[in-house]
Amino acid sequence: MFHPCVVIPVYNHEHAIGKVVAQVLEHGLQCILVDDGSSPACAAVLDLLAARHPNRVVLERHALNQGKGGAVLSGFARAQRDGYSHVLQVDADGQHSVGDIPRFLDAARARPAAVVAGCPVYDESVPALRLYARYLTHVWVWINTLSLAIRDSMCGFRVYPVAPVIALAARRRLGLRMNFDIEILVRLYWDGSEVVNLPTRVGYPEDGVSHFKAWTDNVLITRLHVALFFGMLPRIPGLLVRTWRN
């Protein structure tokens, strides 16, 4: 049965999260908010949202900040406990076009074993340096999958089937920070998951808060690409066969 929910990792986005949640609830979905060690001001906003929508908003809380990946994985664990089949991941800062939710869910419903991954269509707010840096990551992902199946590995607007993610996280420690979105998509692809790419408009960011740490996160992402490259090498025959068949 196709039974989706929304997971939103939150870290100090108190000015944007209320609008994001309101837009999500307009689509009739249950929402799991994961407070990733936010400030008291943001925590209070999240408490209010959960109290205001007791049957539609669930609040998970980390005492200490674990990073985006850690928050998303906590959301997956809660989704599994609550019996959801799919998780739609949305960022808390308002950069994603929540109006595209029906289109993403329709694609996931049509291919329930696939990951539906957003491909950003940027407006003029995107920082040029970040845009160029993303293309370097795209090239490495294409190398590490020996395919062009993943058009964008960094956009956090996605629908995942819950079971493959839980299985992957159970057998392997995944990156917990900004390396998470890249790693989980590549490893799910390695595990045989199909990736459905859908364009979606993205802005940067509505509340002016970015948690991307230029030095730390770029080092983590670079280390990830190296690790994935060496993980790809023994998979070359299978990946080539899969690419050829597609």
Backbone bond lengths (Angstrom), bond angles and torsions (degrees), N, CA, C in turn:
res aa  C-N    CA-C-N  psi(-1)  N-CA   C-N-CA  omega(-1)  CA-C   N-CA-C  phi
1 M - - - 1.465 - - 1.527 109.94 -
2 F 1.300 116.21 136.35 1.464 121.42 178.90 1.528 108.75 -85.22
3 H 1.334 115.99 110.71 1.475 121.27 -174.08 1.531 108.23 -137.20
4 P 1.339 117.83 86.50 1.463 120.73 -173.51 1.521 113.41 -90.68
5 C 1.326 114.49 157.43 1.463 122.37 168.78 1.524 107.44 -137.70
6 V 1.318 116.22 173.71 1.464 122.35 178.18 1.519 109.17 -111.32
7 V 1.320 116.74 134.98 1.464 122.70 173.70 1.519 108.72 -115.37
8 I 1.326 115.70 127.62 1.472 121.03 179.41 1.522 108.75 -124.96
9 P 1.340 118.74 111.57 1.462 120.87 172.93 1.528 109.29 -77.07
10 V 1.322 116.38 133.11 1.472 119.92 -174.04 1.521 110.31 -128.31
11 Y 1.319 115.50 128.30 1.465 120.66 173.07 1.528 108.28 -141.90
12 N 1.320 115.17 97.91 1.470 122.56 175.73 1.529 113.71 60.51
13 H 1.324 115.19 44.90 1.463 120.49 174.14 1.535 109.44 -115.46
14 E 1.321 115.72 47.59 1.466 119.52 -174.92 1.523 113.27 -65.08
15 H 1.333 118.07 -22.47 1.463 120.14 -177.32 1.531 112.57 -84.14
16 A 1.318 117.81 -19.17 1.459 120.62 -176.61 1.520 113.58 -111.30
17 I 1.324 118.19 -26.28 1.460 120.68 -168.63 1.526 112.81 -64.21
18 G 1.310 118.45 -32.71 1.464 120.11 -179.73 1.515 111.55 -61.82
19 K 1.319 116.82 -43.57 1.465 120.75 179.14 1.517 110.95 -67.58
20 V 1.330 117.13 -40.66 1.459 120.49 179.84 1.527 110.08 -61.88
21 V 1.328 117.04 -46.28 1.462 120.63 -180.00 1.527 110.37 -62.95
22 A 1.318 117.35 -42.96 1.469 120.22 179.51 1.524 110.72 -59.30
23 Q 1.323 117.14 -41.18 1.464 121.10 179.63 1.525 110.83 -67.32
24 V 1.331 117.25 -39.21 1.467 120.81 178.21 1.522 110.44 -63.90
25 L 1.320 117.02 -45.06 1.459 120.80 -177.03 1.523 112.08 -65.65
26 E 1.314 117.51 -25.36 1.463 120.53 176.20 1.525 111.97 -60.78
27 H 1.341 116.36 -22.06 1.462 120.53 -179.02 1.531 111.99 -94.12
28 G 1.327 116.38 8.84 1.453 120.88 174.25 1.517 115.18 72.89
29 L 1.335 117.16 23.58 1.461 121.41 -177.11 1.522 111.57 -101.87
30 Q 1.329 115.52 150.87 1.461 120.89 169.73 1.524 108.09 -77.17
31 C 1.315 116.61 147.54 1.460 121.99 -173.35 1.527 109.65 -127.39
32 I 1.328 116.22 125.65 1.461 122.10 174.46 1.524 107.52 -105.52
33 L 1.319 116.44 113.17 1.459 122.32 175.47 1.525 108.44 -94.82
34 V 1.319 116.83 133.60 1.460 120.73 176.85 1.524 107.93 -116.85
35 D 1.321 114.87 107.63 1.461 121.68 178.03 1.527 107.51 -78.64
36 D 1.319 116.55 108.38 1.464 121.17 -174.52 1.527 111.09 -92.66
37 G 1.334 115.76 59.92 1.461 120.22 178.53 1.510 113.40 70.54
38 S 1.327 117.33 39.74 1.465 121.82 -176.37 1.525 112.21 -70.67
39 S 1.324 114.79 168.65 1.461 121.89 176.35 1.521 109.95 -66.29
40 P 1.342 117.97 161.63 1.462 119.90 177.73 1.524 113.22 -56.16
41 A 1.334 117.68 -34.99 1.462 120.37 -179.83 1.521 110.92 -64.39
42 C 1.345 116.91 -45.64 1.462 120.06 179.42 1.527 110.29 -69.68
43 A 1.327 117.10 -40.74 1.469 120.27 179.02 1.521 111.02 -57.99
44 A 1.332 116.28 -38.83 1.465 120.00 179.66 1.525 111.11 -65.20
45 V 1.324 117.15 -39.80 1.469 120.83 177.47 1.527 110.15 -62.94
46 L 1.317 116.88 -42.50 1.463 120.47 180.00 1.528 111.48 -66.37
47 D 1.331 116.71 -39.86 1.467 119.83 175.83 1.525 110.69 -59.82
48 L 1.313 116.17 -41.21 1.462 120.87 -179.73 1.519 111.16 -64.92
49 L 1.335 117.16 -42.43 1.463 120.52 179.17 1.530 110.87 -62.83
50 A 1.338 116.43 -42.33 1.461 119.56 179.81 1.525 111.17 -66.68
51 A 1.325 116.29 -37.53 1.466 119.77 179.55 1.525 111.33 -71.64
52 R 1.314 116.66 -33.75 1.462 121.29 -177.93 1.530 111.18 -73.53
53 H 1.332 117.05 -28.81 1.470 121.22 -178.42 1.535 109.13 -127.49
54 P 1.317 118.09 65.01 1.473 120.44 -171.28 1.516 114.83 -63.07
55 N 1.308 118.28 -24.55 1.463 120.79 -178.40 1.521 113.11 -98.90
56 R 1.330 116.33 -0.77 1.462 118.76 -174.68 1.522 113.49 -129.30
57 V 1.335 116.80 -17.27 1.461 120.73 179.98 1.525 109.42 -122.56
58 V 1.326 115.70 124.28 1.465 122.63 176.47 1.521 107.78 -110.36
59 L 1.312 116.75 138.72 1.464 121.35 -177.99 1.523 110.01 -116.37
60 E 1.333 115.37 118.52 1.463 122.33 169.53 1.521 107.33 -102.51
61 R 1.333 117.03 150.44 1.466 118.00 -173.81 1.525 111.15 -139.84
62 H 1.331 115.32 131.64 1.460 121.93 170.90 1.522 108.57 -98.14
63 A 1.317 116.78 132.55 1.465 119.89 177.06 1.527 110.86 -66.54
64 L 1.329 116.25 -34.83 1.456 122.17 179.34 1.524 109.28 -125.14
65 N 1.321 115.79 150.22 1.455 120.87 179.38 1.517 110.31 -64.57
66 Q 1.333 116.61 128.13 1.464 122.20 178.55 1.518 112.47 -109.71
67 G 1.309 117.93 -14.18 1.453 121.46 -175.98 1.505 110.96 102.87
68 K 1.325 115.78 162.87 1.460 121.17 -175.34 1.521 112.36 -55.91
69 G 1.339 116.22 -46.04 1.455 119.08 -178.77 1.511 112.34 -61.65
70 G 1.327 116.94 -41.90 1.454 120.04 177.98 1.515 112.15 -61.69
71 A 1.332 115.77 -39.33 1.472 119.73 179.57 1.524 111.08 -68.24
72 V 1.328 116.87 -43.08 1.468 119.61 179.72 1.526 110.62 -63.11
73 L 1.325 117.70 -41.42 1.460 120.30 179.86 1.524 111.42 -65.46
74 S 1.324 117.85 -35.62 1.466 119.84 173.95 1.523 110.37 -63.08
75 G 1.332 116.44 -38.15 1.457 120.26 176.52 1.518 111.78 -64.08
76 F 1.333 116.88 -38.82 1.469 120.28 177.07 1.525 111.12 -63.90
77 A 1.332 115.98 -42.25 1.460 119.19 180.00 1.529 110.61 -61.20
78 R 1.331 116.82 -41.84 1.463 119.91 178.22 1.531 110.58 -67.14
79 A 1.321 116.82 -40.33 1.464 120.29 178.91 1.519 110.75 -61.02
80 Q 1.328 117.23 -41.17 1.461 120.23 178.10 1.531 110.39 -63.67
81 R 1.324 117.11 -45.23 1.465 119.95 -179.71 1.519 111.54 -61.11
82 D 1.340 116.08 -33.98 1.459 120.23 -177.52 1.525 113.17 -87.91
83 G 1.327 117.34 2.29 1.453 120.74 172.59 1.520 116.24 85.30
84 Y 1.324 118.10 19.64 1.467 120.23 178.40 1.524 110.76 -81.68
85 S 1.314 115.99 145.24 1.465 121.02 179.24 1.524 112.46 -90.53
86 H 1.329 116.85 -28.52 1.456 121.50 -175.30 1.530 110.35 -138.99
87 V 1.307 115.22 149.34 1.465 122.80 175.87 1.518 108.91 -119.50
88 L 1.319 115.59 128.00 1.466 121.46 170.29 1.524 106.79 -100.14
89 Q 1.314 115.89 115.65 1.458 121.99 -178.59 1.521 110.20 -90.87
90 V 1.328 115.89 130.76 1.465 122.01 179.73 1.525 108.35 -134.15
91 D 1.309 118.10 139.22 1.463 120.86 175.66 1.525 110.80 -76.03
92 A 1.333 115.32 155.49 1.464 121.18 -173.09 1.516 113.94 -87.77
93 D 1.332 118.34 -8.62 1.461 120.23 -170.79 1.523 114.31 -91.01
94 G 1.335 117.08 1.90 1.454 119.62 177.21 1.509 114.98 85.84
95 Q 1.330 118.30 8.75 1.471 119.37 -176.89 1.520 112.89 -78.28
96 H 1.332 117.51 -19.81 1.465 119.89 -176.25 1.523 111.66 -91.39
97 S 1.323 115.09 150.27 1.462 121.51 179.96 1.527 108.45 -86.14
98 V 1.327 115.45 90.65 1.461 120.88 -175.88 1.531 110.95 -62.41
99 G 1.310 117.22 -22.22 1.453 120.70 176.38 1.521 113.65 -62.54
100 D 1.363 116.33 -15.29 1.463 120.37 177.96 1.525 112.49 -84.37
101 I 1.324 118.06 -1.41 1.465 120.63 -177.58 1.530 112.41 -52.75
102 P 1.340 120.07 -48.62 1.472 118.26 -179.02 1.526 113.04 -58.23
103 R 1.317 116.54 -38.81 1.467 120.05 -179.82 1.530 111.09 -65.26
104 F 1.327 116.83 -41.05 1.460 120.75 179.02 1.524 111.01 -68.43
105 L 1.317 117.18 -40.12 1.463 119.79 179.43 1.523 111.28 -69.35
106 D 1.319 117.28 -35.69 1.469 119.64 176.20 1.524 110.59 -61.52
107 A 1.340 116.07 -41.91 1.463 119.79 179.14 1.522 111.09 -65.51
108 A 1.344 116.87 -39.77 1.459 120.72 178.81 1.520 111.38 -68.58
109 R 1.306 116.73 -37.01 1.468 120.59 178.51 1.536 110.19 -65.52
110 A 1.321 116.33 -36.69 1.466 120.45 -179.93 1.527 111.73 -72.12
111 R 1.352 116.98 -31.12 1.470 121.91 179.33 1.526 108.10 -132.34
112 P 1.304 118.01 76.20 1.467 121.05 -171.32 1.521 114.92 -65.11
113 A 1.325 118.83 -19.22 1.461 120.78 178.63 1.525 112.42 -87.32
114 A 1.326 117.84 -6.61 1.465 122.04 -175.00 1.522 111.72 -92.58
115 V 1.327 114.46 161.35 1.463 121.52 166.66 1.521 107.17 -96.33
116 V 1.320 116.92 127.05 1.466 121.59 176.03 1.520 107.04 -97.06
117 A 1.319 117.02 110.94 1.461 122.72 -171.76 1.521 110.73 -110.00
118 G 1.326 115.51 131.95 1.451 120.48 177.64 1.518 112.36 -73.01
119 C 1.324 115.58 138.00 1.467 122.50 173.20 1.518 107.57 -111.93
120 P 1.329 118.89 108.76 1.460 121.16 -170.91 1.521 113.81 -62.82
121 V 1.323 114.10 136.43 1.456 122.79 166.49 1.514 104.84 -111.87
122 Y 1.328 117.22 106.09 1.458 121.37 -169.04 1.522 112.63 -86.69
123 D 1.333 114.33 150.40 1.454 119.84 168.93 1.529 108.26 -97.62
124 E 1.319 116.61 -170.38 1.464 120.42 -174.44 1.524 113.23 -71.71
125 S 1.344 118.21 -5.82 1.454 120.42 -178.00 1.523 113.38 -79.91
126 V 1.319 118.72 -10.72 1.458 120.24 -176.41 1.526 110.44 -71.22
127 P 1.344 118.55 130.64 1.464 120.47 175.85 1.528 110.21 -66.24
128 A 1.324 115.90 131.07 1.463 120.15 -175.22 1.523 112.20 -60.17
129 L 1.341 117.25 -41.18 1.459 120.59 -178.05 1.519 110.72 -62.54
130 R 1.318 116.91 -41.80 1.459 120.01 179.49 1.527 111.08 -66.36
131 L 1.324 115.86 -36.49 1.462 119.63 179.17 1.526 110.61 -62.85
132 Y 1.328 116.89 -44.99 1.458 120.13 179.95 1.526 111.08 -66.63
133 A 1.340 116.45 -38.92 1.460 119.99 179.91 1.521 111.35 -63.57
134 R 1.330 116.66 -33.68 1.468 119.77 178.74 1.524 111.10 -61.32
135 Y 1.318 116.87 -36.63 1.454 118.97 -178.13 1.526 111.61 -66.63
136 L 1.328 117.35 -30.55 1.461 119.67 174.85 1.520 110.21 -63.78
137 T 1.326 116.01 -41.78 1.460 119.90 177.46 1.517 110.78 -64.89
138 H 1.340 116.88 -41.07 1.467 119.50 178.78 1.528 110.60 -57.77
139 V 1.322 117.06 -43.45 1.468 120.66 -178.98 1.525 110.22 -61.98
140 W 1.338 116.36 -43.95 1.462 119.20 179.65 1.527 111.10 -64.82
141 V 1.310 117.90 -37.70 1.465 120.57 178.39 1.520 110.45 -65.86
142 W 1.329 117.29 -40.26 1.468 120.16 177.44 1.527 110.75 -63.38
143 I 1.339 116.15 -37.42 1.466 119.37 176.05 1.525 110.17 -66.50
144 N 1.304 116.96 -45.55 1.464 120.90 -173.34 1.521 113.75 -76.15
145 T 1.331 117.04 -9.84 1.464 120.49 172.06 1.528 111.88 -112.76
146 L 1.328 116.13 -5.94 1.478 122.29 -176.18 1.521 110.79 51.25
147 S 1.319 115.24 40.70 1.462 120.33 -179.78 1.520 109.06 -162.97
148 L 1.331 114.26 171.25 1.462 121.03 172.70 1.523 110.67 -107.60
149 A 1.334 115.56 23.00 1.466 119.89 -175.05 1.511 112.58 -64.63
150 I 1.335 117.52 -31.02 1.466 122.11 179.42 1.524 107.49 -101.44
151 R 1.309 116.64 106.77 1.471 119.96 -176.81 1.527 112.12 -76.58
152 D 1.334 116.46 -35.58 1.467 120.89 179.39 1.527 107.54 -146.83
153 S 1.327 115.89 122.27 1.465 120.34 -175.39 1.520 113.10 -102.11
154 M 1.325 118.50 4.46 1.463 120.35 -173.90 1.524 113.96 -114.31
155 C 1.315 117.32 -12.52 1.464 119.54 -179.74 1.530 109.35 -73.14
156 G 1.328 116.80 129.09 1.454 121.74 -177.40 1.508 114.84 -90.20
157 F 1.325 118.06 15.54 1.464 122.02 177.75 1.525 106.47 -102.59
158 R 1.343 116.91 101.64 1.459 121.96 -170.55 1.518 110.43 -150.06
159 V 1.328 115.02 158.97 1.460 121.65 167.90 1.518 107.95 -118.55
160 Y 1.339 115.58 124.71 1.453 121.90 177.78 1.527 110.76 -114.45
161 P 1.328 118.39 143.21 1.460 119.23 162.43 1.530 108.48 -70.91
162 V 1.309 117.64 136.40 1.460 120.99 -172.72 1.524 112.23 -68.67
163 A 1.323 118.23 -45.29 1.466 121.29 -170.90 1.533 113.44 -57.68
164 P 1.351 120.38 -47.72 1.470 118.94 -179.85 1.531 113.24 -63.85
165 V 1.322 117.04 -33.35 1.469 119.79 179.26 1.522 110.37 -68.74
166 I 1.333 116.74 -44.82 1.461 120.26 178.87 1.525 110.27 -61.63
167 A 1.337 117.35 -41.43 1.463 121.03 179.39 1.528 111.17 -64.40
168 L 1.331 116.71 -42.42 1.459 120.88 179.15 1.523 110.83 -64.21
169 A 1.331 116.85 -46.51 1.463 120.81 -178.49 1.525 111.73 -65.98
170 A 1.340 117.66 -26.33 1.458 121.16 -179.82 1.526 112.04 -72.97
171 R 1.330 116.54 -29.13 1.459 118.55 -176.10 1.525 113.66 -103.87
172 R 1.355 116.26 -10.16 1.461 118.43 -177.66 1.518 110.91 -147.10
173 R 1.326 115.90 136.08 1.461 120.36 175.45 1.528 108.61 -76.90
174 L 1.318 115.82 119.41 1.461 121.30 -178.39 1.520 110.50 -94.93
175 G 1.320 116.28 158.12 1.462 120.86 175.73 1.513 110.89 -57.77
176 L 1.313 117.07 137.66 1.461 121.19 -173.76 1.519 113.17 -101.77
177 R 1.314 117.76 -5.83 1.453 118.87 -176.96 1.532 109.64 -113.22
178 M 1.318 118.54 -139.76 1.459 120.25 -175.46 1.532 112.58 -71.86
179 N 1.333 116.70 -7.44 1.464 120.28 174.57 1.529 111.91 -78.56
180 F 1.314 117.78 -10.82 1.459 121.58 -174.34 1.523 112.45 -61.24
181 D 1.331 117.33 -51.91 1.468 120.51 -174.42 1.523 111.63 -57.91
182 I 1.324 117.13 -37.19 1.455 121.09 179.59 1.523 110.14 -70.26
183 E 1.328 115.63 -51.73 1.462 119.56 -172.83 1.516 112.63 -63.62
184 I 1.313 117.37 -45.41 1.463 118.88 -175.50 1.522 111.14 -64.47
185 L 1.328 117.31 -35.67 1.464 119.18 -178.95 1.532 110.89 -69.82
186 V 1.337 116.48 -42.73 1.469 119.69 178.92 1.525 110.33 -64.72
187 R 1.318 117.45 -45.18 1.463 119.42 -176.71 1.526 111.80 -69.77
188 L 1.320 118.16 -34.61 1.463 119.26 174.16 1.524 110.55 -64.97
189 Y 1.332 115.82 -38.50 1.472 119.04 175.98 1.526 110.03 -62.62
190 W 1.326 117.07 -44.54 1.461 120.19 176.81 1.533 111.37 -58.21
191 D 1.329 116.26 -34.59 1.466 120.99 -179.60 1.528 112.62 -75.72
192 G 1.330 116.86 -5.60 1.453 120.19 176.99 1.512 115.66 108.35
193 S 1.336 117.74 0.10 1.462 119.84 179.90 1.523 111.09 -68.84
194 E 1.316 115.70 139.35 1.459 121.81 171.45 1.527 108.64 -77.79
195 V 1.319 116.73 147.25 1.461 121.57 175.24 1.525 108.67 -117.23
196 V 1.318 115.72 122.19 1.464 122.61 176.15 1.525 107.32 -103.07
197 N 1.311 117.69 120.36 1.463 122.81 -176.59 1.519 110.40 -98.34
198 L 1.330 116.32 126.09 1.456 120.77 178.09 1.529 110.12 -126.14
199 P 1.324 118.01 131.17 1.469 119.87 176.45 1.518 111.06 -68.86
200 T 1.329 115.58 145.05 1.462 121.06 178.25 1.516 108.32 -154.52
201 R 1.318 116.53 142.13 1.466 120.35 -178.86 1.524 110.35 -75.81
202 V 1.343 115.11 139.15 1.459 122.05 -178.23 1.519 108.56 -133.97
203 G 1.331 116.00 136.53 1.463 122.19 174.19 1.511 110.10 -120.60
204 Y 1.314 119.23 163.01 1.474 123.45 -176.36 1.498 111.74 -126.62
205 P 1.378 113.45 132.30 1.448 121.06 -68.82 1.497 106.90 -90.45
206 E 1.292 119.48 166.00 1.463 122.63 -173.33 1.522 112.48 -65.82
207 D 1.343 117.06 -38.01 1.468 118.81 -174.71 1.521 112.63 -98.44
208 G 1.331 117.88 5.61 1.461 120.69 176.48 1.507 114.65 74.25
209 V 1.346 118.46 10.61 1.452 122.21 -178.06 1.519 109.32 -110.49
210 S 1.323 116.62 122.20 1.459 121.28 174.28 1.519 108.14 -122.98
211 H 1.335 116.38 134.67 1.457 120.92 179.37 1.517 111.81 -103.43
212 F 1.325 116.97 12.47 1.458 120.40 175.20 1.521 108.72 -75.37
213 K 1.334 116.53 117.79 1.460 122.24 179.41 1.519 107.94 -96.68
214 A 1.326 115.33 111.16 1.461 120.62 -168.60 1.528 112.40 -53.06
215 W 1.321 118.06 -47.85 1.457 120.21 -176.72 1.525 110.93 -75.63
216 T 1.336 116.63 -56.31 1.465 120.54 -174.96 1.520 112.37 -60.59
217 D 1.337 116.51 -49.28 1.461 118.85 -175.55 1.519 112.18 -71.38
218 N 1.313 117.91 -34.72 1.469 118.63 177.00 1.526 111.30 -66.92
219 V 1.340 117.22 -36.04 1.469 120.08 175.63 1.521 110.18 -64.73
220 L 1.339 116.70 -45.15 1.457 120.23 179.24 1.528 111.78 -61.79
221 I 1.326 116.23 -41.04 1.468 119.88 -179.66 1.530 110.48 -68.28
222 T 1.325 117.28 -40.05 1.463 120.45 177.69 1.523 110.85 -62.56
223 R 1.330 116.81 -45.40 1.467 120.47 177.27 1.528 110.83 -61.05
224 L 1.318 116.05 -37.92 1.465 120.05 178.72 1.525 110.99 -62.53
225 H 1.336 116.96 -46.68 1.461 119.89 -179.37 1.530 111.09 -59.07
226 V 1.327 116.36 -39.75 1.467 120.14 179.01 1.525 109.83 -64.82
227 A 1.345 116.41 -46.30 1.467 120.16 -179.93 1.523 111.19 -62.55
228 L 1.332 116.75 -41.51 1.463 120.06 179.00 1.524 111.11 -66.17
229 F 1.328 116.60 -36.16 1.463 119.34 179.38 1.526 110.56 -60.51
230 F 1.338 116.34 -47.31 1.461 118.84 -179.85 1.527 111.55 -71.02
231 G 1.330 117.06 -26.82 1.457 120.02 173.05 1.513 112.60 -72.49
232 M 1.320 116.15 -27.36 1.466 120.79 178.98 1.522 111.86 -72.31
233 L 1.337 118.18 -33.48 1.460 121.66 -171.00 1.535 113.11 -54.35
234 P 1.341 119.03 -49.87 1.477 116.86 179.04 1.523 113.36 -71.12
235 R 1.325 117.51 -12.28 1.461 121.60 179.70 1.528 112.91 -92.72
236 I 1.326 117.65 -0.73 1.463 121.14 -173.32 1.527 112.66 -52.03
237 P 1.324 120.04 -49.66 1.482 117.75 -177.57 1.528 112.61 -58.06
238 G 1.330 116.81 -47.56 1.459 119.51 -178.96 1.513 112.91 -65.11
239 L 1.341 116.65 -39.30 1.458 119.92 179.76 1.524 111.12 -66.77
240 L 1.321 117.14 -39.22 1.468 119.96 179.21 1.521 110.91 -65.81
241 V 1.317 116.71 -41.07 1.460 120.00 177.77 1.515 110.60 -62.33
242 R 1.336 116.00 -43.54 1.478 119.71 179.79 1.511 111.08 -63.51
243 T 1.330 117.67 -43.64 1.468 121.10 179.43 1.516 110.88 -64.48
244 W 1.320 117.54 -40.04 1.459 121.64 -179.96 1.536 110.67 -64.90
245 R 1.341 116.58 -40.80 1.455 120.38 -179.45 1.521 111.93 -67.77
246 N 1.324 116.18 -29.82 1.465 120.15 -179.14 1.525 111.77 -85.11
